[in-house]
Amino acid sequence: MDYATFKEILLSRRSVRKFEDRPLETEQIRELIDCARHAPSDTNSQTWEFIVITNREKIRAIEEMTWEQLHARAREAEARGLAREARLLVKSFGPYATAFADAPALVVVLATPYQSKFRERIFDPIGLVPDEVWREEGIKSSCLAAMNLMLAAHAMGLATCPMTGPVLLAEPQLKAFLNIDDSRQINMVIALGHPAESPGRLPRKEIDEILTIIS
């Protein structure tokens, strides 16, 4: 493996919010999911599923339901005397939460329940942790798969933008719209397509700020 090439893929990936009006091929989508499914997971539980929406009307409908819930939250905040925060929610957070609007594809990343022989035979019988912890375990592994997908998309010449806004604002509505079973959690959505912009590199924390070596 060429490390320099791999690192360039890591460092040059950007979150892109403007896309060309070009559809994706089914084989491209399948190839990305193939890369995603090879991510590591807790005890190989593979707690991920993906819904890829390429229907523009459905993507717009998800945008609309996200805006509807955002405006509802803003009205609630304003009624509590938080008018400034309500305006900021709409003006600042709204565009970030709906940056998938013109993407030719929207990937809905799901976290499935954590199941393994360890949980069945050991963890649950002794009550190792509360059930909520297993929900979190599913999300962690699902995140790893999402990163695989985004790096693979970049290497393929495509662009992505991961977002949790629609999940924070409208997860119940989104699950109903897509007929997602209650046992699944929506981890994030990822806008996917051919980039129509080239964002610059954002600053990162220095290594010494985030690294502790214990020897």
Buried (B, 14 or more C-beta within 10 A) or exposed (E): EEEEEEEEEEEEBBBBBBBBEEEBEEEBBEBBBEBBBEBEBBBEBBBBBBBBBBEBEEBEBBBBBBBEBBBEBBEEBBEEEBEEEBEBBBEEBBEEBBBBBBBBBBBBBBBBBBBBEBBEEEBEEEEEEEEEEBBEBBBBBBBBBBEBBBBBBBBEEBBBBBBBBBBBBBBEBBBEBBEBEEEBBBBBBBBBBBBBEEEEEEEEEEEEEEEEEEE
